[in-house]
Each structure stands twice: as structure tokens, then as C-alpha cells.
Amino acid sequence: MAILEASNMVVDIPGRAAGQPFTARILPGQRWGVLGPNGAGKSTLLHTLAGLRPPRSGQVLLDGECLTQLRRRQLAQKLAVVFQERQDSFPATVQETVLIGRHPFLSPWQRESGSDLRLANQAMDALSLRLLSDRLVSTLSGGERQRVAIATALTQQPAIWLADEPTNHLDLHHQVAVMELLHRQAEQGAAVFMCLHDLNLAARWCDHLLLLYPDGELCFGPADTMLVPEALERLYDQKLSVGQINGAPVFVPG
Ligand SMILES: Nc1ncnc2c1ncn2[C@@H]1O[C@H](COP(=O)(O)OP(=O)(O)OP(=O)(O)O)[C@@H](O)[C@H]1O
């Protein structure tokens, strides 16, 4: 288990004058969703929390240590990032790619062990990729590549998941499968922080929500306190109608 903490963190969005400082602890077992319109800064926020870009001010801490003090390898032993888009130009099979999730735990030139291979196979099974295991990733469809990215992160066995649109390119069945997988990861003690465009996936699967506005304003809290139609309408500049299905709110454009 690990705790990721933002302390007075202002995300550095090019050209944006200011941003509201973000201070929060992302705790084991929590499932955070970041919502906001295109260009609001969701990916930049996620990359800043991953230590891939410096914040404009403030800091990000992992188990009390500033990310800048940690080596990438130490970070990768606890934290996995699923990117929104990726270049899969390197010619590698699905299995070879999924095994990359074990690299933070291997010394340079060390071969993957049987247990590494077992973890990769389990992750491929969880994402229904076994039949594709010998295929070159470059030959896969968008949704298949997305599942490979999630299987790679799963093989990393992260305490913290930072996932940018984890359901990108996925059909309905695989969207639900991935959200269930992330839910189970949280039940087992991982912290999950993800950017989502689908309000209904966020309403159903997240227990904390962060609303990010294009001017850098943000607000966050337990999901049931954030799913206020007026706030979401202002967030997306879109009228919404709200219903209830199985006790969960469902939003459709009004
Ligand atoms: N290198 C850069 N140079 C200039 N502007 C940038 C750069 N990187 C990001 N931006 C801008 O920063 C803003 C935030 O981008 P970001 O990708 O974080 O938004 P987002 O909320 O994830 O958007 P989307 O929902 O479209 O994925 C955007 O307006 C983007 O154009």
C-alpha cells in the first residue's frame, strides 16, 4: 500500500495564468475520478502526480517523500501510469510488452523469471489477451492496445494506479471489465486515480471525484457530494437530465 499526496500543487498548464492549488491525499482503497472538459488539464494533472512534469508550485509526495527525491525505478515499483495515447512503434509482441510491467523489479539485463511470466499471463487473462499473446502490438486494434496497456500496468502490481481515460477505445463489455478490475484493485488496497470523460462510469465506479474547470478552478470530495447536476452542467457547459438506475445517478444530455 502507498499514499500519494498533492501538497499545494498547482499544475503547470502552458498559457494559463493561474490555477487553484490542489492539496489531497489519495489513500489505499480509494477510487478517484477526474472530470472536466477538453483541455481543462486532466492529463497534465495526472502526469504531474506521476512525476512526469514538475508542478508550477507545490509538490507531490509518495509515502511522504517528494517525487523529485525518488528515482524513476523506485517510483515505478509503486506507481503505474496508463497513458491516454501511446506510441507502440517498437516491434514487440503482446506478451513481451506486458512483461515490461516487471522491469522496475529486475536489475539491468536480468531475464524475467517464471513468476514474472505467471504475473504477465494472469494479467493477459484478466484483459482477455491470451489469444493475442504472440501478436505484434502494432497489429492490434485500438481497444486491444488499450487492454495491453492496462495488462502491462497490472503486471507491475502497482499500489497506485494513475490512469488517463482507461476505457479509451473500449467497447461496453471491456469498459465494464476494466472498471471492475480497477475496483478489485482498490478493494485489494491500491489507490486508483483516473481521468474519465464518461460521467456515468465516474458516477458508478468512483468514490471520490475531482471537477477540473478550464480556468484552473477545482473542487473535489466524495462522489455523492460532487454529482450535483448544476455543477456538472457548468463544468461541461451542457444541460443534463438526471435519472436513477439501481440507486446510481445516470446523466444524459438534456
Ligand atoms: N506542450 C504544450 N504546449 C502548449 N500547450 C499545451 C502543452 N501541453 C498541454 N497543453 C495545453 O494544456 C491544456 C491542458 O491539456 P490536457 O491534455 O491536460 O487537457 P485534458 O483535460 O486532459 O484534455 P482532453 O479531455 O482533451 O484529454 C490544453 O489546452 C493543452 O492544449
PDBQT file of the ligand as one rigid body, heavy atoms in Angstrom, charges set to zero:
ROOT
HETATM    1  N1  LIG A 301       3.312  21.234 -24.600  1.00  0.00    +0.000 N 
HETATM    2  C1  LIG A 301       2.243  22.032 -24.614  1.00  0.00    +0.000 A 
HETATM    3  N2  LIG A 301       2.291  23.236 -25.219  1.00  0.00    +0.000 NA
HETATM    4  C2  LIG A 301       1.222  24.070 -25.240  1.00  0.00    +0.000 A 
HETATM    5  N3  LIG A 301       0.044  23.751 -24.663  1.00  0.00    +0.000 NA
HETATM    6  C3  LIG A 301      -0.052  22.571 -24.047  1.00  0.00    +0.000 A 
HETATM    7  C4  LIG A 301       1.031  21.649 -23.990  1.00  0.00    +0.000 A 
HETATM    8  N4  LIG A 301       0.622  20.555 -23.307  1.00  0.00    +0.000 NA
HETATM    9  C5  LIG A 301      -0.657  20.781 -22.973  1.00  0.00    +0.000 A 
HETATM   10  N5  LIG A 301      -1.063  21.987 -23.413  1.00  0.00    +0.000 N 
HETATM   11  C6  LIG A 301      -2.388  22.581 -23.232  1.00  0.00    +0.000 C 
HETATM   12  O1  LIG A 301      -2.731  22.437 -21.866  1.00  0.00    +0.000 OA
HETATM   13  C7  LIG A 301      -4.131  22.278 -21.756  1.00  0.00    +0.000 C 
HETATM   14  C8  LIG A 301      -4.434  21.046 -20.902  1.00  0.00    +0.000 C 
HETATM   15  O2  LIG A 301      -4.137  19.879 -21.653  1.00  0.00    +0.000 OA
HETATM   16  P1  LIG A 301      -4.542  18.435 -21.096  1.00  0.00    +0.000 P 
HETATM   17  O3  LIG A 301      -4.105  17.448 -22.128  1.00  0.00    +0.000 OA
HETATM   18  O4  LIG A 301      -4.027  18.284 -19.733  1.00  0.00    +0.000 OA
HETATM   19  O5  LIG A 301      -6.128  18.553 -21.058  1.00  0.00    +0.000 OA
HETATM   20  P2  LIG A 301      -7.234  17.429 -20.798  1.00  0.00    +0.000 P 
HETATM   21  O6  LIG A 301      -8.182  17.981 -19.789  1.00  0.00    +0.000 OA
HETATM   22  O7  LIG A 301      -6.580  16.123 -20.473  1.00  0.00    +0.000 OA
HETATM   23  O8  LIG A 301      -7.925  17.359 -22.213  1.00  0.00    +0.000 OA
HETATM   24  P3  LIG A 301      -8.704  16.183 -23.011  1.00  0.00    +0.000 P 
HETATM   25  O9  LIG A 301     -10.017  15.992 -22.294  1.00  0.00    +0.000 OA
HETATM   26  O10 LIG A 301      -8.898  16.772 -24.362  1.00  0.00    +0.000 OA
HETATM   27  O11 LIG A 301      -7.830  14.963 -22.995  1.00  0.00    +0.000 OA
HETATM   28  C9  LIG A 301      -4.693  22.172 -23.168  1.00  0.00    +0.000 C 
HETATM   29  O12 LIG A 301      -5.252  23.417 -23.516  1.00  0.00    +0.000 OA
HETATM   30  C10 LIG A 301      -3.476  21.856 -23.995  1.00  0.00    +0.000 C 
HETATM   31  O13 LIG A 301      -3.607  22.388 -25.306  1.00  0.00    +0.000 OA
ENDROOT
TORSDOF 0
